[in-house]
């Protein structure tokens, strides 16, 4: 996977970089959202992961409030 491409759509969880690219946000914004409780993450073997379903729910909430 190149740095320009988001994670595959069939993945269950994204790394910080994959989630940031998928959401088209910076890493610092990603961590701000985590700290604010906007985006839940898990730590597995030292890696910070965010579930794909949580990214999708974040987008759905954002789209419904923008309408």
Protein Blocks (a to p, Z undefined) as FASTA:
>chain_A
ZZkbccdfkbfbdcfklmmmmnopafklmmmmmmnomaccddeehiacddfklmmmmmmm
mmmmmZZ
